[in-house]
Amino acid sequence: MTNQAFPSVNDIEPSWADIATTFTIGGGELIEMADIAGLKWSRKVDVGERRGASGGRVMARTTGSGSQDASVTLYRSGLRRLIRGLMKHPSSIGRGTQRRIAVVAFDIVVQHTPPGEIDIYISKLKGCRYLGDSDDMKEGSDADKIEVTLNPIEIVNIIDGQEVVLV
């Protein structure tokens, strides 16, 4: 029993160095994104309750509804590549010379494969919209990075060809 109390040091977990990220814009253009510094998402289920005349105890719960949050931090060159891809979509046409990129939906597929493994760990952020960005420029030798606020419709993990969702 004592031997099983500690994790095996022989396993290798995927890391940022093992990642591949692609953006598919409006079901069309595919952008392989190497100029990405970080990607963050979360998902949760909000559950309703039925209490009734039970002294305040929960008697039943609803299946609930899901909500998703996401952001991506891109290097300046990656941001420019994403914006150019969004600008090409027909729904981005605005007034005069303006392009409306926040109305264009895109998917992000994230894949990891650790060295020596055959499994591919896949997550997919579906129907994302570019809702805003935040630039934090400062003195120094670090590369310029911009955080982009995303609004995904659904976030799934793909395991054995099946999309795994919360609800």
Rosetta constraint file for C-alpha pairs under 8 A:
AtomPair CA 1 CA 5 HARMONIC 6.80 0.50
AtomPair CA 2 CA 6 HARMONIC 7.77 0.50
AtomPair CA 12 CA 114 HARMONIC 6.48 0.50
AtomPair CA 12 CA 115 HARMONIC 7.43 0.50
AtomPair CA 13 CA 114 HARMONIC 6.03 0.50
AtomPair CA 14 CA 18 HARMONIC 6.02 0.50
AtomPair CA 14 CA 19 HARMONIC 7.82 0.50
AtomPair CA 14 CA 112 HARMONIC 5.96 0.50
AtomPair CA 14 CA 113 HARMONIC 6.05 0.50
AtomPair CA 14 CA 114 HARMONIC 4.54 0.50
AtomPair CA 14 CA 115 HARMONIC 7.91 0.50
AtomPair CA 15 CA 19 HARMONIC 6.99 0.50
AtomPair CA 15 CA 112 HARMONIC 7.53 0.50
AtomPair CA 15 CA 114 HARMONIC 7.23 0.50
AtomPair CA 18 CA 112 HARMONIC 5.42 0.50
AtomPair CA 18 CA 113 HARMONIC 5.85 0.50
AtomPair CA 18 CA 114 HARMONIC 6.03 0.50
AtomPair CA 18 CA 115 HARMONIC 7.75 0.50
AtomPair CA 19 CA 110 HARMONIC 6.89 0.50
AtomPair CA 19 CA 111 HARMONIC 5.62 0.50
AtomPair CA 19 CA 112 HARMONIC 4.67 0.50
AtomPair CA 19 CA 113 HARMONIC 7.18 0.50
AtomPair CA 20 CA 32 HARMONIC 7.84 0.50
AtomPair CA 20 CA 33 HARMONIC 7.62 0.50
AtomPair CA 20 CA 34 HARMONIC 7.49 0.50
AtomPair CA 20 CA 110 HARMONIC 5.88 0.50
AtomPair CA 20 CA 111 HARMONIC 5.12 0.50
AtomPair CA 20 CA 112 HARMONIC 6.47 0.50
AtomPair CA 21 CA 32 HARMONIC 6.13 0.50
AtomPair CA 21 CA 33 HARMONIC 5.48 0.50
AtomPair CA 21 CA 34 HARMONIC 7.06 0.50
AtomPair CA 21 CA 108 HARMONIC 6.96 0.50
AtomPair CA 21 CA 109 HARMONIC 5.68 0.50
AtomPair CA 21 CA 110 HARMONIC 4.67 0.50
AtomPair CA 21 CA 111 HARMONIC 6.41 0.50
AtomPair CA 22 CA 30 HARMONIC 6.80 0.50
AtomPair CA 22 CA 31 HARMONIC 5.55 0.50
AtomPair CA 22 CA 32 HARMONIC 4.39 0.50
AtomPair CA 22 CA 33 HARMONIC 5.54 0.50
AtomPair CA 22 CA 108 HARMONIC 5.70 0.50
AtomPair CA 22 CA 109 HARMONIC 5.32 0.50
AtomPair CA 22 CA 110 HARMONIC 6.79 0.50
AtomPair CA 23 CA 30 HARMONIC 5.78 0.50
AtomPair CA 23 CA 31 HARMONIC 5.03 0.50
AtomPair CA 23 CA 32 HARMONIC 6.39 0.50
AtomPair CA 23 CA 33 HARMONIC 7.02 0.50
AtomPair CA 23 CA 106 HARMONIC 6.63 0.50
AtomPair CA 23 CA 107 HARMONIC 5.63 0.50
AtomPair CA 23 CA 108 HARMONIC 4.59 0.50
AtomPair CA 23 CA 109 HARMONIC 6.55 0.50
AtomPair CA 24 CA 28 HARMONIC 6.28 0.50
AtomPair CA 24 CA 29 HARMONIC 5.68 0.50
AtomPair CA 24 CA 30 HARMONIC 4.52 0.50
AtomPair CA 24 CA 31 HARMONIC 6.31 0.50
AtomPair CA 24 CA 106 HARMONIC 5.42 0.50
AtomPair CA 24 CA 107 HARMONIC 5.14 0.50
AtomPair CA 24 CA 108 HARMONIC 6.49 0.50
AtomPair CA 25 CA 29 HARMONIC 5.31 0.50
AtomPair CA 25 CA 30 HARMONIC 6.48 0.50
AtomPair CA 25 CA 31 HARMONIC 7.95 0.50
AtomPair CA 25 CA 85 HARMONIC 6.90 0.50
AtomPair CA 25 CA 86 HARMONIC 6.62 0.50
AtomPair CA 25 CA 89 HARMONIC 7.63 0.50
AtomPair CA 25 CA 104 HARMONIC 7.49 0.50
AtomPair CA 25 CA 105 HARMONIC 6.43 0.50
AtomPair CA 25 CA 106 HARMONIC 4.27 0.50
AtomPair CA 25 CA 107 HARMONIC 6.57 0.50
AtomPair CA 26 CA 89 HARMONIC 6.95 0.50
AtomPair CA 26 CA 104 HARMONIC 6.57 0.50
AtomPair CA 26 CA 105 HARMONIC 5.48 0.50
AtomPair CA 26 CA 106 HARMONIC 5.31 0.50
AtomPair CA 26 CA 107 HARMONIC 7.94 0.50
AtomPair CA 27 CA 106 HARMONIC 7.15 0.50
AtomPair CA 29 CA 85 HARMONIC 7.10 0.50
AtomPair CA 31 CA 81 HARMONIC 7.99 0.50
AtomPair CA 31 CA 82 HARMONIC 7.58 0.50
AtomPair CA 31 CA 85 HARMONIC 7.73 0.50
AtomPair CA 33 CA 78 HARMONIC 6.74 0.50
AtomPair CA 34 CA 78 HARMONIC 7.44 0.50
AtomPair CA 35 CA 74 HARMONIC 6.07 0.50
AtomPair CA 35 CA 75 HARMONIC 5.48 0.50
AtomPair CA 35 CA 76 HARMONIC 7.99 0.50
AtomPair CA 35 CA 77 HARMONIC 6.62 0.50
AtomPair CA 35 CA 78 HARMONIC 4.65 0.50
AtomPair CA 36 CA 72 HARMONIC 7.61 0.50
AtomPair CA 36 CA 73 HARMONIC 6.18 0.50
AtomPair CA 36 CA 74 HARMONIC 4.44 0.50
AtomPair CA 36 CA 75 HARMONIC 5.92 0.50
AtomPair CA 36 CA 78 HARMONIC 6.51 0.50
AtomPair CA 37 CA 72 HARMONIC 7.82 0.50
AtomPair CA 37 CA 73 HARMONIC 5.35 0.50
AtomPair CA 37 CA 74 HARMONIC 5.40 0.50
AtomPair CA 37 CA 75 HARMONIC 6.48 0.50
AtomPair CA 37 CA 145 HARMONIC 7.46 0.50
AtomPair CA 38 CA 72 HARMONIC 5.74 0.50
AtomPair CA 38 CA 73 HARMONIC 4.87 0.50
AtomPair CA 38 CA 74 HARMONIC 6.98 0.50
AtomPair CA 39 CA 70 HARMONIC 7.61 0.50
AtomPair CA 39 CA 71 HARMONIC 6.02 0.50
AtomPair CA 39 CA 72 HARMONIC 4.36 0.50
AtomPair CA 39 CA 73 HARMONIC 6.16 0.50
AtomPair CA 40 CA 70 HARMONIC 5.55 0.50
AtomPair CA 40 CA 71 HARMONIC 5.33 0.50
AtomPair CA 40 CA 72 HARMONIC 6.19 0.50
AtomPair CA 41 CA 68 HARMONIC 7.36 0.50
AtomPair CA 41 CA 69 HARMONIC 5.46 0.50
AtomPair CA 41 CA 70 HARMONIC 4.04 0.50
AtomPair CA 41 CA 71 HARMONIC 6.39 0.50
AtomPair CA 42 CA 68 HARMONIC 5.80 0.50
AtomPair CA 42 CA 69 HARMONIC 5.26 0.50
AtomPair CA 42 CA 70 HARMONIC 6.41 0.50
AtomPair CA 43 CA 66 HARMONIC 7.04 0.50
AtomPair CA 43 CA 67 HARMONIC 5.68 0.50
AtomPair CA 43 CA 68 HARMONIC 4.38 0.50
AtomPair CA 43 CA 69 HARMONIC 6.36 0.50
AtomPair CA 43 CA 155 HARMONIC 7.17 0.50
AtomPair CA 44 CA 66 HARMONIC 5.65 0.50
AtomPair CA 44 CA 67 HARMONIC 5.57 0.50
AtomPair CA 44 CA 68 HARMONIC 6.68 0.50
AtomPair CA 44 CA 166 HARMONIC 7.42 0.50
AtomPair CA 45 CA 64 HARMONIC 5.98 0.50
AtomPair CA 45 CA 65 HARMONIC 5.49 0.50
AtomPair CA 45 CA 66 HARMONIC 4.42 0.50
AtomPair CA 45 CA 67 HARMONIC 6.40 0.50
AtomPair CA 45 CA 166 HARMONIC 6.95 0.50
AtomPair CA 45 CA 167 HARMONIC 7.29 0.50
AtomPair CA 46 CA 64 HARMONIC 5.30 0.50
AtomPair CA 46 CA 65 HARMONIC 5.47 0.50
AtomPair CA 46 CA 66 HARMONIC 6.27 0.50
AtomPair CA 46 CA 67 HARMONIC 7.65 0.50
AtomPair CA 47 CA 61 HARMONIC 6.54 0.50
AtomPair CA 47 CA 62 HARMONIC 5.76 0.50
AtomPair CA 47 CA 63 HARMONIC 6.39 0.50
AtomPair CA 47 CA 64 HARMONIC 4.17 0.50
AtomPair CA 47 CA 65 HARMONIC 6.73 0.50
AtomPair CA 48 CA 61 HARMONIC 5.64 0.50
AtomPair CA 48 CA 62 HARMONIC 5.13 0.50
AtomPair CA 48 CA 63 HARMONIC 7.72 0.50
AtomPair CA 48 CA 64 HARMONIC 6.15 0.50
AtomPair CA 49 CA 58 HARMONIC 6.39 0.50
AtomPair CA 49 CA 59 HARMONIC 7.53 0.50
AtomPair CA 49 CA 60 HARMONIC 5.90 0.50
AtomPair CA 49 CA 61 HARMONIC 4.50 0.50
AtomPair CA 49 CA 62 HARMONIC 6.29 0.50
AtomPair CA 50 CA 58 HARMONIC 5.97 0.50
AtomPair CA 50 CA 59 HARMONIC 5.70 0.50
AtomPair CA 50 CA 60 HARMONIC 5.17 0.50
AtomPair CA 50 CA 61 HARMONIC 6.13 0.50
AtomPair CA 51 CA 55 HARMONIC 7.97 0.50
AtomPair CA 51 CA 56 HARMONIC 5.81 0.50
AtomPair CA 51 CA 57 HARMONIC 5.73 0.50
AtomPair CA 51 CA 58 HARMONIC 4.69 0.50
AtomPair CA 51 CA 59 HARMONIC 5.30 0.50
AtomPair CA 51 CA 60 HARMONIC 7.12 0.50
AtomPair CA 52 CA 56 HARMONIC 7.32 0.50
AtomPair CA 52 CA 59 HARMONIC 7.42 0.50
AtomPair CA 54 CA 58 HARMONIC 7.67 0.50
AtomPair CA 54 CA 59 HARMONIC 7.45 0.50
AtomPair CA 63 CA 167 HARMONIC 7.14 0.50
AtomPair CA 64 CA 167 HARMONIC 7.22 0.50
AtomPair CA 65 CA 167 HARMONIC 6.74 0.50
AtomPair CA 66 CA 166 HARMONIC 7.06 0.50
AtomPair CA 66 CA 167 HARMONIC 6.40 0.50
AtomPair CA 67 CA 154 HARMONIC 7.82 0.50
AtomPair CA 68 CA 151 HARMONIC 7.41 0.50
AtomPair CA 68 CA 152 HARMONIC 6.30 0.50
AtomPair CA 68 CA 153 HARMONIC 7.03 0.50
AtomPair CA 68 CA 154 HARMONIC 6.57 0.50
AtomPair CA 68 CA 155 HARMONIC 6.91 0.50
AtomPair CA 69 CA 150 HARMONIC 7.06 0.50
AtomPair CA 69 CA 151 HARMONIC 6.24 0.50
AtomPair CA 69 CA 152 HARMONIC 6.73 0.50
AtomPair CA 70 CA 149 HARMONIC 6.52 0.50
AtomPair CA 70 CA 150 HARMONIC 5.14 0.50
AtomPair CA 70 CA 151 HARMONIC 6.36 0.50
AtomPair CA 70 CA 152 HARMONIC 6.89 0.50
AtomPair CA 71 CA 147 HARMONIC 6.77 0.50
AtomPair CA 71 CA 148 HARMONIC 5.49 0.50
AtomPair CA 71 CA 149 HARMONIC 4.59 0.50
AtomPair CA 71 CA 150 HARMONIC 5.11 0.50
AtomPair CA 72 CA 147 HARMONIC 5.71 0.50
AtomPair CA 72 CA 148 HARMONIC 5.26 0.50
AtomPair CA 72 CA 149 HARMONIC 6.80 0.50
AtomPair CA 72 CA 150 HARMONIC 7.36 0.50
AtomPair CA 73 CA 145 HARMONIC 6.40 0.50
AtomPair CA 73 CA 146 HARMONIC 5.48 0.50
AtomPair CA 73 CA 147 HARMONIC 4.19 0.50
AtomPair CA 73 CA 148 HARMONIC 6.09 0.50
AtomPair CA 74 CA 78 HARMONIC 5.57 0.50
AtomPair CA 74 CA 79 HARMONIC 5.65 0.50
AtomPair CA 74 CA 145 HARMONIC 5.52 0.50
AtomPair CA 74 CA 146 HARMONIC 5.42 0.50
AtomPair CA 74 CA 147 HARMONIC 6.39 0.50
AtomPair CA 74 CA 148 HARMONIC 7.60 0.50
AtomPair CA 75 CA 79 HARMONIC 6.26 0.50
AtomPair CA 75 CA 143 HARMONIC 6.93 0.50
AtomPair CA 75 CA 144 HARMONIC 5.78 0.50
AtomPair CA 75 CA 145 HARMONIC 4.43 0.50
AtomPair CA 75 CA 146 HARMONIC 6.30 0.50
AtomPair CA 76 CA 80 HARMONIC 6.27 0.50
AtomPair CA 76 CA 144 HARMONIC 5.82 0.50
AtomPair CA 76 CA 145 HARMONIC 5.86 0.50
AtomPair CA 76 CA 146 HARMONIC 6.70 0.50
AtomPair CA 77 CA 81 HARMONIC 6.29 0.50
AtomPair CA 78 CA 82 HARMONIC 6.21 0.50
AtomPair CA 79 CA 83 HARMONIC 6.11 0.50
AtomPair CA 79 CA 146 HARMONIC 7.44 0.50
AtomPair CA 80 CA 84 HARMONIC 6.09 0.50
AtomPair CA 81 CA 85 HARMONIC 6.29 0.50
AtomPair CA 82 CA 86 HARMONIC 6.27 0.50
AtomPair CA 83 CA 87 HARMONIC 6.05 0.50
AtomPair CA 83 CA 101 HARMONIC 7.20 0.50
AtomPair CA 84 CA 88 HARMONIC 6.49 0.50
AtomPair CA 85 CA 89 HARMONIC 7.16 0.50
AtomPair CA 86 CA 92 HARMONIC 7.10 0.50
AtomPair CA 86 CA 101 HARMONIC 5.65 0.50
AtomPair CA 86 CA 104 HARMONIC 6.37 0.50
AtomPair CA 87 CA 92 HARMONIC 5.82 0.50
AtomPair CA 87 CA 93 HARMONIC 7.77 0.50
AtomPair CA 87 CA 99 HARMONIC 6.07 0.50
AtomPair CA 87 CA 100 HARMONIC 7.45 0.50
AtomPair CA 87 CA 101 HARMONIC 6.16 0.50
AtomPair CA 88 CA 92 HARMONIC 7.30 0.50
AtomPair CA 89 CA 93 HARMONIC 7.89 0.50
AtomPair CA 89 CA 104 HARMONIC 7.06 0.50
AtomPair CA 91 CA 100 HARMONIC 7.77 0.50
AtomPair CA 91 CA 103 HARMONIC 7.00 0.50
AtomPair CA 91 CA 104 HARMONIC 6.43 0.50
AtomPair CA 92 CA 99 HARMONIC 5.10 0.50
AtomPair CA 92 CA 100 HARMONIC 4.53 0.50
AtomPair CA 92 CA 101 HARMONIC 5.45 0.50
AtomPair CA 92 CA 102 HARMONIC 7.95 0.50
AtomPair CA 92 CA 103 HARMONIC 6.61 0.50
AtomPair CA 92 CA 104 HARMONIC 6.42 0.50
AtomPair CA 93 CA 98 HARMONIC 6.91 0.50
AtomPair CA 93 CA 99 HARMONIC 5.04 0.50
AtomPair CA 93 CA 100 HARMONIC 6.22 0.50
AtomPair CA 94 CA 98 HARMONIC 5.08 0.50
AtomPair CA 94 CA 99 HARMONIC 4.97 0.50
AtomPair CA 94 CA 100 HARMONIC 5.72 0.50
AtomPair CA 95 CA 99 HARMONIC 7.53 0.50
AtomPair CA 100 CA 104 HARMONIC 7.83 0.50
AtomPair CA 101 CA 130 HARMONIC 6.94 0.50
AtomPair CA 102 CA 129 HARMONIC 5.78 0.50
AtomPair CA 102 CA 130 HARMONIC 4.90 0.50
AtomPair CA 102 CA 131 HARMONIC 5.72 0.50
AtomPair CA 103 CA 129 HARMONIC 6.61 0.50
AtomPair CA 103 CA 130 HARMONIC 7.73 0.50
AtomPair CA 104 CA 129 HARMONIC 6.23 0.50
AtomPair CA 104 CA 130 HARMONIC 7.72 0.50
AtomPair CA 105 CA 127 HARMONIC 5.10 0.50
AtomPair CA 105 CA 128 HARMONIC 5.28 0.50
AtomPair CA 105 CA 129 HARMONIC 5.08 0.50
AtomPair CA 105 CA 130 HARMONIC 7.96 0.50
AtomPair CA 106 CA 126 HARMONIC 6.89 0.50
AtomPair CA 106 CA 127 HARMONIC 5.19 0.50
AtomPair CA 106 CA 128 HARMONIC 5.11 0.50
AtomPair CA 106 CA 129 HARMONIC 6.61 0.50
AtomPair CA 107 CA 124 HARMONIC 7.00 0.50
AtomPair CA 107 CA 125 HARMONIC 5.59 0.50
AtomPair CA 107 CA 126 HARMONIC 4.62 0.50
AtomPair CA 107 CA 127 HARMONIC 5.39 0.50
AtomPair CA 107 CA 128 HARMONIC 5.88 0.50
AtomPair CA 108 CA 124 HARMONIC 5.68 0.50
AtomPair CA 108 CA 125 HARMONIC 5.06 0.50
AtomPair CA 108 CA 126 HARMONIC 6.64 0.50
AtomPair CA 108 CA 128 HARMONIC 7.69 0.50
AtomPair CA 109 CA 122 HARMONIC 7.04 0.50
AtomPair CA 109 CA 123 HARMONIC 5.92 0.50
AtomPair CA 109 CA 124 HARMONIC 4.52 0.50
AtomPair CA 109 CA 125 HARMONIC 6.48 0.50
AtomPair CA 110 CA 122 HARMONIC 5.67 0.50
AtomPair CA 110 CA 123 HARMONIC 5.22 0.50
AtomPair CA 110 CA 124 HARMONIC 6.26 0.50
AtomPair CA 111 CA 120 HARMONIC 6.40 0.50
AtomPair CA 111 CA 121 HARMONIC 5.48 0.50
AtomPair CA 111 CA 122 HARMONIC 4.62 0.50
AtomPair CA 111 CA 123 HARMONIC 6.66 0.50
AtomPair CA 112 CA 120 HARMONIC 5.73 0.50
AtomPair CA 112 CA 121 HARMONIC 5.01 0.50
AtomPair CA 112 CA 122 HARMONIC 6.68 0.50
AtomPair CA 113 CA 117 HARMONIC 6.40 0.50
AtomPair CA 113 CA 118 HARMONIC 7.10 0.50
AtomPair CA 113 CA 119 HARMONIC 6.31 0.50
AtomPair CA 113 CA 120 HARMONIC 4.97 0.50
AtomPair CA 113 CA 121 HARMONIC 6.35 0.50
AtomPair CA 121 CA 158 HARMONIC 7.43 0.50
AtomPair CA 121 CA 159 HARMONIC 7.51 0.50
AtomPair CA 122 CA 157 HARMONIC 5.85 0.50
AtomPair CA 122 CA 158 HARMONIC 5.34 0.50
AtomPair CA 122 CA 159 HARMONIC 7.32 0.50
AtomPair CA 123 CA 155 HARMONIC 7.30 0.50
AtomPair CA 123 CA 156 HARMONIC 5.73 0.50
AtomPair CA 123 CA 157 HARMONIC 4.39 0.50
AtomPair CA 123 CA 158 HARMONIC 6.07 0.50
AtomPair CA 124 CA 155 HARMONIC 5.74 0.50
AtomPair CA 124 CA 156 HARMONIC 5.30 0.50
AtomPair CA 124 CA 157 HARMONIC 6.31 0.50
AtomPair CA 124 CA 158 HARMONIC 7.58 0.50
AtomPair CA 125 CA 152 HARMONIC 6.04 0.50
AtomPair CA 125 CA 153 HARMONIC 7.65 0.50
AtomPair CA 125 CA 154 HARMONIC 6.11 0.50
AtomPair CA 125 CA 155 HARMONIC 4.56 0.50
AtomPair CA 125 CA 156 HARMONIC 6.62 0.50
AtomPair CA 126 CA 152 HARMONIC 5.71 0.50
AtomPair CA 126 CA 153 HARMONIC 5.75 0.50
AtomPair CA 126 CA 154 HARMONIC 5.21 0.50
AtomPair CA 126 CA 155 HARMONIC 6.05 0.50
AtomPair CA 126 CA 156 HARMONIC 7.91 0.50
AtomPair CA 127 CA 151 HARMONIC 7.82 0.50
AtomPair CA 127 CA 152 HARMONIC 5.26 0.50
AtomPair CA 127 CA 153 HARMONIC 5.15 0.50
AtomPair CA 127 CA 154 HARMONIC 7.01 0.50
AtomPair CA 128 CA 150 HARMONIC 5.95 0.50
AtomPair CA 128 CA 151 HARMONIC 5.08 0.50
AtomPair CA 128 CA 152 HARMONIC 3.92 0.50
AtomPair CA 128 CA 153 HARMONIC 6.35 0.50
AtomPair CA 129 CA 150 HARMONIC 5.49 0.50
AtomPair CA 129 CA 151 HARMONIC 5.06 0.50
AtomPair CA 129 CA 152 HARMONIC 6.45 0.50
AtomPair CA 130 CA 148 HARMONIC 6.88 0.50
AtomPair CA 130 CA 149 HARMONIC 6.22 0.50
AtomPair CA 130 CA 150 HARMONIC 5.01 0.50
AtomPair CA 130 CA 151 HARMONIC 6.76 0.50
AtomPair CA 131 CA 148 HARMONIC 7.41 0.50
AtomPair CA 131 CA 149 HARMONIC 5.42 0.50
AtomPair CA 131 CA 150 HARMONIC 5.60 0.50
AtomPair CA 131 CA 151 HARMONIC 6.67 0.50
AtomPair CA 132 CA 148 HARMONIC 5.70 0.50
AtomPair CA 132 CA 149 HARMONIC 5.05 0.50
AtomPair CA 132 CA 150 HARMONIC 7.39 0.50
AtomPair CA 133 CA 146 HARMONIC 6.65 0.50
AtomPair CA 133 CA 147 HARMONIC 5.47 0.50
AtomPair CA 133 CA 148 HARMONIC 4.24 0.50
AtomPair CA 133 CA 149 HARMONIC 5.85 0.50
AtomPair CA 134 CA 146 HARMONIC 5.73 0.50
AtomPair CA 134 CA 147 HARMONIC 5.13 0.50
AtomPair CA 134 CA 148 HARMONIC 6.45 0.50
AtomPair CA 135 CA 145 HARMONIC 6.93 0.50
AtomPair CA 135 CA 146 HARMONIC 4.84 0.50
AtomPair CA 135 CA 147 HARMONIC 6.60 0.50
AtomPair CA 136 CA 145 HARMONIC 7.30 0.50
AtomPair CA 136 CA 146 HARMONIC 6.97 0.50
AtomPair CA 137 CA 144 HARMONIC 6.74 0.50
AtomPair CA 137 CA 145 HARMONIC 7.90 0.50
AtomPair CA 155 CA 165 HARMONIC 7.12 0.50
AtomPair CA 156 CA 163 HARMONIC 5.82 0.50
AtomPair CA 156 CA 164 HARMONIC 5.45 0.50
AtomPair CA 156 CA 165 HARMONIC 5.28 0.50
AtomPair CA 157 CA 163 HARMONIC 5.74 0.50
AtomPair CA 157 CA 164 HARMONIC 5.10 0.50
AtomPair CA 157 CA 165 HARMONIC 6.99 0.50
AtomPair CA 158 CA 162 HARMONIC 5.40 0.50
AtomPair CA 158 CA 163 HARMONIC 4.58 0.50
AtomPair CA 158 CA 164 HARMONIC 5.96 0.50
AtomPair CA 159 CA 163 HARMONIC 6.60 0.50
AtomPair CA 159 CA 164 HARMONIC 7.04 0.50
